[in-house]
Amino acid sequence: MTNLDVERGEIVSAGVAVISVISDKNLQVEADVSEVNIGKVSVGNEVSIIFDAFTGEIYGGKVFYIDPGEIIIDGVPTYKASISFSDPVTEKIRSGLTANINIITQRREDVIRMPIYAVKKKNGASFITVKKPDGNEEMRLVNVGLFGKDGNVEIVSGLEVGEEVMVNL
């Protein structure tokens, strides 16, 4: 038993929770995902979990359930995502700890990526400045893909491996 919300001799109404029970096994993390991001999240997505109480320790997990019904938080529809741990949880992980999570919604390997500040937007299109073999510069149209949390962007087309990109800061 984790919490007893009544005292001996107290009268309680029907349907009121009086005892909370939490297992010390199979703990999970619940996260509220806003409507802006829920379309990217799927059951099976990998998750990295960092607890405020254990700085520098990263735990792995997976999304195993997404509540189909929304809840409103600060006027924004959000959806509860439930995350299980990939490895057995150590004894120091306890119910109620604050967790920061990163849900990995897509991952691509062997791509051309560059800092987002190297890509310029003009009339809704993306351009980069490429140094040509003769030393001149050329503005080139590129198609961008995924944006990384590290400040880089994927270049899907318009640039070849080995070409030199010019950046004006």
N, C-alpha and C positions, 0 to 999 in steps of 0.2 A: 504494500500500500504506500502511495506517495503522499496523498493529501486527504485528510478527513475534515470536511467542511461543516460538521455539526458537533454538538456536545451532548453528553448524556442527559436525557430528559427533554431535549428540545423537540418541538413539533415541526415536521417538515411537510411541505405540500407535495402532491403527486407530481412526478415528472421533473423534480429538481435533483440535480446531481449532488450527491453528498460524499462520494468517495471517488478519488482519482487513482487509477492504478497504471503505472508505467513499467514496462519490461526493461530490464537492463540488457537485454539481447535484442538484436534486430532493430536498432535505433534507425531513424530516418530523418531527413531534413525536409521541411516544407517551405516552399518559397512562393511568393506572390509575383506572378509575371504579368506585366501590363499588356493591354490589348495591342499595343504597338509591336511588341516582341513575340507574342504567343504564336503567331503564324510561322515563326522560324523554329519553334521548339517542338520536338517529337519524342514520344516514348522511345527509349533506347539511346538518346543523346548522352554522350559522356559529360561528366561534370567534375570540376575541381572544387574542393571545399576547403576553406581556410577559416578556422575559428579564431575569434578575437583573443580568446584565452591562451592560444598556443601559437604565437607569432612564428612564422617561418615553416610551420608544418603544413603540408598539403595532403589532403585525403582525396581519394578517387571515389566516384560514384556514377550512377546512371539514373536518368529520369525513368521511373517505372509507372507513373500514373499522372494524368493531367485531368483535373476536375472539369467536366463539360459545362458546368454552370458558372457564370461570373459572379464575383462579389464586387461591390463598389467601394473603393478606397480613395478618399479625397476626390470624389467625383469621377474617378477613372475606373472603367471596368478592368478587373484583373482576374487571373485564373490561378488556382493553387496547383503547383507542380510538386509531386512527391518524389524524393530522391533517396535511393538506397545506397549504402556504402558498398564499394567493390570488394574491400577486404574486411576481415573481422575487426570490429571496433574495439579499441583499447579501453581499459577501465576508466581512463581519465575523461573520456567523452561522456557528458551528462546531458540529461534532458534540460532544455531551456537555454543552452548556450547560444550565443549569437554567431551565426555562420555567414560568411561571404562566399557566394558561389559564382562560378563562371560556367555557363552551359555552352558546350562546343556544338554549334549547330551545323557547321560545315568545315571541312578541312581539305585543303588541296596541297599536293606535294609537287615539287619541281616546276614552279611557276616563276615568271618574271615579276619581281616586286620592287617597289621603290617607295621612298618617302612620299606621303600625300602632298607635301608642299611642292614637290617637283611637277605636279599635275596642275595645269591651269584650266579653268572653265571659261568658255566663251560661247554665248548663245546656246547654252545647254549641252555643248559638246566638250570633250576633254582633249587637251593638247599637252604635249611635252616639247621641249627644245632639244633637238639632237644635233651633235657636232658631226658634220659631214667629213669625209676623208680629205677634202681640200681645205679644211679648217673653218669653213663657213658654218653658220647655224641655220637650222631648218625647223620651223614649227610643224609638228606632225600630229595628225589626228590619231588618238588611241582609244581603244575600248577598255574600260576598267571593269574589274570583277569584284572580288571580295575585299572588304576593308578590314584590316587587322587591328586588334586593340593596341598593337605596338606602334601605330602611326604609319604603317605601310599600306599600300594598295596593290592589288594584283593587276598586272597589265595583260589583258587577254589577247589583244592584237594591236598591231601598229608599231611594234618595237621588236627587234631581234636581239638575241643574246649576244653580248659583245659590243653593241653600239654604245657610244658615249653620250650620256644625257647631261645637259647643261642646266644648272640651277641658279637662278638669280634671286638672292635673298634680300 
